[in-house]
Amino acid sequence: MPPVATLGNIQILVYWNDTNRHRRPHFHAVGPDRASVFGLPGLDQIAGDLKGKEIKAVLDWAEANGDVLERLWNERNPGFPVRDQGD
């Protein structure tokens, strides 16, 4: 699957039918040695071991492109859509 974006050596990925393990809408940030999973829409780190500058780069990109991440999640996981935090 092609990445949604590449930030240096970190790839941003939204997988198809990816609802079993993390049990909520999310995206993956995968580097050569570390990876993390971030929730949607809140952008909290659910799992993983990205650190400092890596997390900052991912979150800066995700804040600017949250609509893209949410749209891709909803297209690829239609039975488990992103909802507003108040829902």
DRENVO-53362 format. One line per field, with one value per atom (N, C-alpha, C): residue in three letters; atom name; x negated, y, z negated. Coordinates in Angstrom, 1 decimal, m for minus. Example, Ala and Ser with C-alpha at 12.3 -4.5 7.8 and 13.67 -1.06 7.14 Angstrom:
# DRENVO-53362
residuo = [ALA,ALA,ALA,SER,SER,SER]
atomo = [N,CA,C,N,CA,C]
px = [m13.2,m12.3,m13.2,m12.8,m13.7,m12.9]
py = [m5.7,m4.5,m3.3,m2.2,m1.1,0.0]
pz = [m7.8,m7.8,m7.8,m7.1,m7.1,m7.9]
***
This chain:
# DRENVO-53362
residuo = [MET,MET,MET,PRO,PRO,PRO,PRO,PRO,PRO,VAL,VAL,VAL,ALA,ALA,ALA,THR,THR,THR,LEU,LEU,LEU,GLY,GLY,GLY,ASN,ASN,ASN,ILE,ILE,ILE,GLN,GLN,GLN,ILE,ILE,ILE,LEU,LEU,LEU,VAL,VAL,VAL,TYR,TYR,TYR,TRP,TRP,TRP,ASN,ASN,ASN,ASP,ASP,ASP,THR,THR,THR,ASN,ASN,ASN,ARG,ARG,ARG,HIS,HIS,HIS,ARG,ARG,ARG,ARG,ARG,ARG,PRO,PRO,PRO,HIS,HIS,HIS,PHE,PHE,PHE,HIS,HIS,HIS,ALA,ALA,ALA,VAL,VAL,VAL,GLY,GLY,GLY,PRO,PRO,PRO,ASP,ASP,ASP,ARG,ARG,ARG,ALA,ALA,ALA,SER,SER,SER,VAL,VAL,VAL,PHE,PHE,PHE,GLY,GLY,GLY,LEU,LEU,LEU,PRO,PRO,PRO,GLY,GLY,GLY,LEU,LEU,LEU,ASP,ASP,ASP,GLN,GLN,GLN,ILE,ILE,ILE,ALA,ALA,ALA,GLY,GLY,GLY,ASP,ASP,ASP,LEU,LEU,LEU,LYS,LYS,LYS,GLY,GLY,GLY,LYS,LYS,LYS,GLU,GLU,GLU,ILE,ILE,ILE,LYS,LYS,LYS,ALA,ALA,ALA,VAL,VAL,VAL,LEU,LEU,LEU,ASP,ASP,ASP,TRP,TRP,TRP,ALA,ALA,ALA,GLU,GLU,GLU,ALA,ALA,ALA,ASN,ASN,ASN,GLY,GLY,GLY,ASP,ASP,ASP,VAL,VAL,VAL,LEU,LEU,LEU,GLU,GLU,GLU,ARG,ARG,ARG,LEU,LEU,LEU,TRP,TRP,TRP,ASN,ASN,ASN,GLU,GLU,GLU,ARG,ARG,ARG,ASN,ASN,ASN,PRO,PRO,PRO,GLY,GLY,GLY,PHE,PHE,PHE,PRO,PRO,PRO,VAL,VAL,VAL,ARG,ARG,ARG,ASP,ASP,ASP,GLN,GLN,GLN,GLY,GLY,GLY,ASP,ASP,ASP]
atomo = [N,CA,C,N,CA,C,N,CA,C,N,CA,C,N,CA,C,N,CA,C,N,CA,C,N,CA,C,N,CA,C,N,CA,C,N,CA,C,N,CA,C,N,CA,C,N,CA,C,N,CA,C,N,CA,C,N,CA,C,N,CA,C,N,CA,C,N,CA,C,N,CA,C,N,CA,C,N,CA,C,N,CA,C,N,CA,C,N,CA,C,N,CA,C,N,CA,C,N,CA,C,N,CA,C,N,CA,C,N,CA,C,N,CA,C,N,CA,C,N,CA,C,N,CA,C,N,CA,C,N,CA,C,N,CA,C,N,CA,C,N,CA,C,N,CA,C,N,CA,C,N,CA,C,N,CA,C,N,CA,C,N,CA,C,N,CA,C,N,CA,C,N,CA,C,N,CA,C,N,CA,C,N,CA,C,N,CA,C,N,CA,C,N,CA,C,N,CA,C,N,CA,C,N,CA,C,N,CA,C,N,CA,C,N,CA,C,N,CA,C,N,CA,C,N,CA,C,N,CA,C,N,CA,C,N,CA,C,N,CA,C,N,CA,C,N,CA,C,N,CA,C,N,CA,C,N,CA,C,N,CA,C,N,CA,C,N,CA,C,N,CA,C,N,CA,C,N,CA,C,N,CA,C,N,CA,C,N,CA,C,N,CA,C,N,CA,C,N,CA,C,N,CA,C]
px = [m0.8,0.0,m0.9,m0.6,m1.5,m1.2,m2.2,m1.9,m1.1,m0.4,0.4,m0.6,m1.7,m2.7,m4.0,m5.1,m6.4,m7.1,m7.4,m8.1,m9.5,m10.4,m11.8,m11.8,m12.1,m12.1,m10.9,m9.8,m8.6,m7.5,m6.8,m5.7,m4.4,m3.4,m2.1,m1.2,m0.5,0.3,1.7,2.7,4.0,4.4,4.6,4.8,6.3,6.6,8.0,8.4,9.6,10.2,9.3,8.9,7.9,8.6,9.6,10.4,10.3,9.6,9.6,8.6,7.4,6.4,6.5,6.7,6.7,8.1,9.1,10.5,11.0,10.4,10.8,10.1,10.7,10.1,8.6,7.7,6.3,5.5,4.3,3.3,2.0,1.2,m0.2,m1.2,m2.3,m3.5,m4.6,m5.2,m6.2,m7.6,m8.6,m9.9,m10.7,m12.0,m12.9,m13.1,m13.1,m13.4,m12.3,m11.3,m10.2,m8.9,m7.8,m6.5,m5.6,m4.5,m3.5,m2.1,m1.1,0.3,0.9,1.6,2.2,3.7,4.5,6.0,6.5,7.7,8.4,9.8,10.2,9.6,8.7,8.5,7.7,6.2,5.6,4.2,3.4,4.0,3.2,2.5,1.3,0.5,1.1,1.6,2.3,1.2,0.2,m0.8,m2.0,m3.1,m4.3,m5.5,m6.5,m7.8,m8.5,m7.7,m8.3,m8.6,m9.6,m10.1,m10.1,m10.2,m10.4,m10.1,m11.2,m11.1,m10.3,m10.3,m9.5,m8.0,m7.6,m6.2,m5.8,m6.7,m6.3,m6.1,m7.0,m6.8,m5.5,m5.2,m3.9,m2.7,m2.7,m1.6,m1.4,m2.5,m2.4,m1.8,m2.2,m1.6,m0.1,0.2,1.5,2.5,2.0,2.9,3.2,2.3,2.5,3.3,3.3,3.9,5.0,5.5,6.5,7.7,8.1,9.3,8.9,7.7,7.3,7.2,6.7,6.6,8.0,8.9,10.2,11.0,10.8,11.5,11.0,9.7,9.1,9.6,9.6,10.0,11.5,12.3,13.7,14.0,13.2,13.3,12.8,11.7,11.1,11.7,12.4,13.0,14.5,15.3,16.7,17.6,17.4,18.2,17.8,16.7,16.2,15.7,16.6,16.1,15.6,14.7,14.3,15.5,15.6,16.7,16.1,16.8,16.4,16.2,15.3,15.0,16.2,17.2,18.4,19.4,19.2,20.1,20.0]
py = [m1.2,0.0,1.2,2.2,3.4,4.3,5.0,5.8,7.0,7.6,8.8,10.0,9.9,10.9,10.3,10.9,10.5,11.8,11.7,12.8,12.3,12.7,12.2,10.7,9.9,8.5,7.8,8.6,8.1,8.2,7.0,6.9,7.0,7.7,7.8,6.9,5.9,4.9,4.8,4.6,4.3,3.0,2.0,0.6,0.4,m0.5,m1.0,m2.0,m1.9,m2.9,m3.1,m2.0,m2.0,m1.7,m2.4,m2.1,m3.0,m4.2,m5.2,m4.9,m4.5,m4.4,m3.2,m2.0,m0.8,m0.3,m0.9,m0.7,0.8,1.6,2.9,3.5,4.5,5.1,5.6,5.3,5.7,5.6,6.1,6.0,5.5,5.0,4.5,5.4,5.6,6.4,5.4,5.0,3.9,4.4,4.2,4.5,3.3,3.4,2.2,1.4,2.1,1.4,1.5,2.4,2.6,2.9,2.7,3.0,3.3,4.1,4.4,4.5,4.4,4.5,5.7,6.6,7.8,7.7,8.1,8.1,9.2,9.0,10.0,10.2,11.4,12.6,13.3,12.7,13.4,13.5,12.6,12.6,12.2,11.4,10.9,9.6,9.4,8.2,7.0,6.1,4.9,3.9,3.7,2.7,3.1,2.4,2.6,3.3,3.5,4.0,5.1,5.8,7.1,8.0,8.8,9.8,11.2,12.1,13.5,14.2,14.4,15.1,14.3,13.0,12.1,12.4,12.3,12.6,14.0,15.0,16.3,16.5,15.9,15.9,15.3,14.1,13.4,14.3,14.8,15.5,16.9,17.5,18.8,18.5,17.4,17.0,16.6,15.8,15.3,16.5,17.5,18.6,19.4,19.5,20.2,19.4,18.1,17.2,16.2,16.6,15.8,15.4,16.3,16.0,14.9,14.9,13.8,12.5,12.4,11.2,10.7,11.6,11.1,10.6,11.3,10.9,9.5,9.3,8.0,6.9,7.2,6.2,5.8,6.8,6.5,5.7,6.0,5.3,3.8,3.6,2.3,1.5,2.1,1.4,1.9,1.8,2.4,2.0,0.8,0.3,0.9,1.7,2.2,3.6,4.5,5.9,6.7,7.7,8.7,9.6,9.8,10.7,11.8,12.9,14.0,13.5,14.1,13.7,13.7,14.6,14.7,13.6,12.8,11.8,10.5]
pz = [0.0,0.0,0.0,0.9,0.9,m0.3,m0.8,m1.9,m1.5,m2.5,m2.4,m2.2,m3.0,m3.0,m3.5,m3.1,m3.6,m4.2,m5.5,m6.3,m6.6,m5.8,m6.0,m5.8,m6.8,m6.7,m7.4,m7.7,m8.3,m7.2,m7.1,m6.2,m7.0,m6.5,m7.1,m6.3,m7.0,m6.3,m6.9,m6.1,m6.5,m5.8,m6.6,m6.1,m5.8,m4.9,m4.7,m5.7,m6.2,m7.1,m8.3,m9.0,m10.1,m11.4,m11.7,m12.9,m14.1,m13.9,m15.0,m16.1,m15.8,m16.8,m17.7,m17.1,m17.9,m18.3,m17.7,m18.1,m18.0,m17.2,m17.0,m15.7,m15.1,m13.9,m14.2,m13.3,m13.5,m12.2,m12.3,m11.2,m11.8,m10.9,m11.3,m10.8,m11.6,m11.3,m11.4,m10.3,m10.3,m9.8,m10.6,m10.3,m10.1,m9.8,m9.6,m10.9,m12.0,m13.3,m14.3,m14.1,m15.1,m14.3,m15.1,m14.5,m15.6,m15.3,m16.2,m15.5,m16.3,m15.9,m16.6,m15.8,m16.4,m16.1,m17.1,m17.0,m16.2,m15.6,m14.9,m15.6,m15.8,m15.3,m16.3,m17.5,m18.5,m18.4,m17.5,m17.3,m18.5,m19.4,m20.5,m20.1,m20.7,m20.4,m21.1,m20.4,m20.9,m21.3,m20.4,m20.6,m19.9,m20.2,m19.5,m20.2,m19.5,m20.1,m19.4,m18.5,m17.9,m19.1,m18.9,m20.0,m19.5,m20.4,m20.2,m18.9,m18.1,m16.8,m15.8,m15.9,m15.0,m15.3,m16.5,m16.9,m16.5,m16.7,m16.4,m14.9,m14.1,m12.6,m12.2,m12.8,m12.4,m12.8,m14.1,m14.5,m13.8,m13.5,m12.7,m11.3,m10.7,m9.4,m9.6,m10.6,m10.8,m11.1,m11.9,m12.2,m10.9,m10.0,m8.8,m7.7,m7.9,m6.9,m7.5,m8.7,m9.3,m8.5,m7.6,m6.7,m5.8,m5.3,m4.4,m5.1,m6.3,m7.1,m7.4,m7.8,m8.2,m7.0,m5.8,m4.6,m4.2,m4.2,m3.8,m4.8,m6.1,m7.1,m6.7,m6.5,m6.3,m5.0,m4.0,m2.7,m2.9,m3.7,m3.8,m4.9,m5.8,m7.0,m7.1,m6.1,m6.2,m7.3,m7.8,m8.9,m10.3,m10.3,m11.6,m11.4,m11.0,m10.6,m11.7,m11.4,m12.3,m12.7,m13.9,m14.4,m15.2,m15.3,m16.1,m17.6,m18.3,m19.7,m20.6,m20.3,m21.1,m20.8,m19.8,m19.4,m20.3]
***
